[in-house]
């Protein structure tokens, strides 16, 4: 397409304006006055031709620019969608992963959910509660004791299941964690609670807490789990030392369940998880806890200076395990 000089366009517009003025006033180039019988249709036809010519010139000049502008706008919108932005607000990588995973999670059985899909399900449940499209699947999996597995960095396989739905408070104050999971085997082996035989400072000051959240036991968890685990607030009697204290908060990504979270009516460390509640578990009715694995809780025995409580493999409880002794570690975490 040949470019049209702007002067040509301006000249044409000027000619049209002059012709229009002459036609309206009856004046012609010769300076005379048109007789009454003279018809202006010929002059109007010229004007129409000039208008059409100008329109053609405008299209020739502006057409490529308009087309380019439309293409640029389309490309910008496409780039916006692909790069993960929504209007002027940036969509985080976590939000984008959630949206992608939700495309498949709703069509799969919970037992087949990948780690990404478990995370997406938890996010949706946290957002929508019982109205979530995957709430019923998650609850059914919890009630059935459905188990998943993941490889630790040392090659061992850790198995886990859901024990809580919209239970734990997010440490940042933005609401609840959608799902809480508990380890169901001994992949993390037996570990001591403290380097000395004391429960002073409770869970908050324990050596095991540090190892699970930042130390060697944290390092055993694969990065894809570490990156998804949410920091939550855990309430525990952290006094120890042989006396009862008022429960206080810690912030944890990985934690041990408390005796209260399992049995409901034992001690005052948090509230009972939905799984145990649905099984009617109490300190005297604990068949629903039975798993074949005995493990630490984070609850101290306030009547002794050295002891923490544990869960027996049969489902019963014991508050006489010394902090220096080795016991199975079955941590929990939230998505």
N, C-alpha and C positions, 0 to 999 in steps of 0.2 A: 504494500500500500504506500502511495506517494504522499509525503507530508504536505499539508496545505499551509502556506504562509499566513500568519495572523493578519497581515495587512490586507490580503485578498478578502478575508472574512469581514474585516472592518469596513472595507470599501463597499462590499455587497450590502451590509447593513445600512450604511450611509445612503446608498442609492435607493434602497427600499424606503427609508424614512422620508427622503426628499420627494420620491414619487407619490407617497401617500399624502403628503401635505399638499402637493399640487392637485392631486385628484380630488381631495376634499374641498379645496378652495375654488376649483375650476380653473386654475392657472396652468398654463403649459409652458414649455420651454420658449415658445415664441413670444410669450408675454400676453397673448390674446385671451379672450374669454370664450369658453365653449358655448356654442349655441345651445338653446334649450333642447333641440332635437338630437344633440349629440349624446350617444350612449357610452357609458363608462365601462362596459363589459370588457372591452379589449384591454383597457388599462388594468382592470381587476385581474384579468388573466395573467398579465405580466407580473402583477404583485404576487399572485399565487405561485407562479413559476419561481420568482425570487425567493419566496418563503421556503418552498421545497428545496431549492438549491442550498439555502442556508442550513436547513435541517440536515441535508446530506453532508455538508461541510462539517457541521458540529459532530455528527456521528463519526465522520472520518477522523476528526481530530481527537474527540473525547472517547470514542469507542474503545480503542486499545487501553486507555488509562482506566476506564470503568471496569473492563474485563480483568485487568491486572489487579485492581483493587478488590474485586470479588474473589479472585483466586487467593490473594494474600489473606483476606479475612477468613476464607475457608481453611487455609493452611494453618492459620493461627488457632482456630477452634479445634482442628484436629490435633495440633501440637498440645493444646491445653488439656484435652482428654487423655492423650497418651502420656503426658508428663505427670499426670496425677494432680491437677489443680481443678478447683471447682469455683468458677467465677474468680474473685480476687483472693480466695482463701486457699492456702496450700493444704492438700490432703497428705497426711503423714504416711510413711511407708507401712506402718501398722494398719491404718485405715484402709489403704489400698489392698493389702494382703487379705484383710477381713472381707472386703467386697468380692474379691476374686474367689476366696475359699467358699463363701456362702452360695456361690453358683452351683457347687457340687454337694455341699454338706446336707442340704435339704433332701437330696435324692438318694442318700446312702443310709444304710443301717448304722447306728451309733458304733457298733463293734468294729466297723470298717473305717471309722474316721481316722485320718492321719493326724499328726500333731498339729499341723496348720489348721485342719478342720475342727479339731477339739478347741483350739484357740478361737476360731471364728464362732463356733457355737457358744462358747462362754461369753464372748463379746456381745452377741445378739441377745442372749439371755439377760445379761447385765443391762442392756438398753431397754428391752421390752418385757422383761419379767415372764409371767405365765403366758403372755400373749405372743412370745417368741415362737416362730415357726418350728423351732427345734427343741422347745422346752419339753414336750412330751417324750421325745426320743431320749433326751438326756436323763430325765427322771426315770424312765423305764430301764435305762442302762444302769443307773445308780441302784434302783431297787433289786435288779437282777445280779448285781455284783460284777457286771461286765468288766473285764480286765484288758488293759493295753500293755504294751511293752516298748522299751527303748534301750538302746545300747549305751552303756557308760563308756567313758574314755579309756577305761582299762580293759574293755572287751566284755565285761559281764553284762548280763541282761537284767534290767530292773523292770518289775511289773507294778502296775498301779490301777486304781479305780476311783470313781467319784464317791465322795462322802458328803459333799455340801453343794447346795444350789443357792446362789444369791445370799450367801451366809457371811462371808468375811468382809470387813470394811476396808476399802482401799486406803492406804496410808496418806494419799494426797487429798483425801476428803471429797472425792468426786462421786462416791457411791459404793456399790458392792462389786466384788469380784464374782463373775458369773458362775464359775465352777471351782470347787476345791477337790484336789486329788490326794490320795494317800498311798504310799508305797505298800505293797502286799507281800514282798519277799525279803530275803536277807542279803541282797546284792551289795549293800554298803557294810556288811559284816558287823561284828560286835565292836563297840567303841565305849570308852569311859565317858562319864559326864564331866568330870573335872580331874585335874592333875593331882589334887589332894582330896581326901575323903571328907568333903564338906559340901553342904547345900547353901551356904551363905551367899546371898545375892540372887539365888534362884536361877531361873532360866536366863534372865537378862545378863548375868555375869558368868554364865557357864562357859567352859572351854568348848563344849560341843556346839553351842550356838554359833560361836565364831567360826568354827571349822565348817559348818554347814552353809554359812552365808558368804564367807570370803576366803576360807582356807582350803585345805586339801580335799575335803569332802565335796565342797562346791565345785572344785576343779574336775571332779569325776563326772559331773553332769554335763551332757552334751550341750554345745553352744546354742542349738536350736531350742532347747528347753530353757536354758538360762535367759535367753533374750525374750522369752514369752512370759516367764514367771512375773507376777505382779507383787509389788511390795504391799503388805497388808499390816494392819494393826492387831496385835495379839495381847489380850489381857491375861495377866498371870500374877499370882502372889510371888513376888520376887524378893521377899524378905529372907526367908529361911533362917538358919541358925537356931532352930528350936522354938520359934514363935510364929504366930500367925500375923500376916501383914495385909494391908489393903491392896487388892490387885492393881497393878500399874501396867502401862502400855509399852510394848516394844514394837519396832518396825522390822519385819522379816519377809524375805522372799522364800526362804525355806525354813520350816519350823517343825517341831514335834507337836502332836496333838496333846491336849491337856486331859486330865482325868474327867473334868466336867464335860468337855466336848464329846467324850465317849459315853460316859455313864449318866450324865444329866444331873443326878442328885448327889454327886461326890465332889466335894470342894466347891470353889467359886471362881474357877478360871475360865471365863468365857461362857458360851452357851452350847448346848448339845447340837451336834451336826444332824442334818436331816436324815441321813441314812440310819443312824442309830435310833433316832426318834421314831422313824417308821417301823422299826423292829421292836419297839417298846422296851429298849434297853435301859436298865437301871443298875445300881450297884448290887442288887440282889437278884436281878433277872437279866443275865448277860449272855444267853445262848446266841443272840444275834451278833455278838462280837467275835465269836469263835473263828479263828483263821488258821490255827496251827502254828502261828508265829508269835513269840513273846517279844515285846519291845518296850523301849523307854517312852514315857510321857514327859512333858516339860514341868509337870506339877511336883512341887516339893512335898515331903511329909513334914508338916509344921510341928509335929511332936518329937522330931529328932533333928540333930544337927548335921547328919550325914546323908540322909535318905531322900531319894526321889521315887515317885510312883511308877509302876509299869503295868502293862496289859499282858496277861498270860495268853498263851496259845489257845487255851480252852475258853477264853472270854472273860475269865475272872480278873481281879485286880490285886496288886500287891504294893504296899507303900513302904517296903523295907529293903530296897536295893541301894547299897552304898554308892556314892558318887564316883568312887575310885574303881569300882568294879566294871567289868565289860558286859555290855548287853546289846542286843540287836537294835539297830537304828532304822526306823521306818518313817522317814520324813514326809511332810505334806507340803503342798504348794498350791497356788491359785493362778488361774487364767482369767 
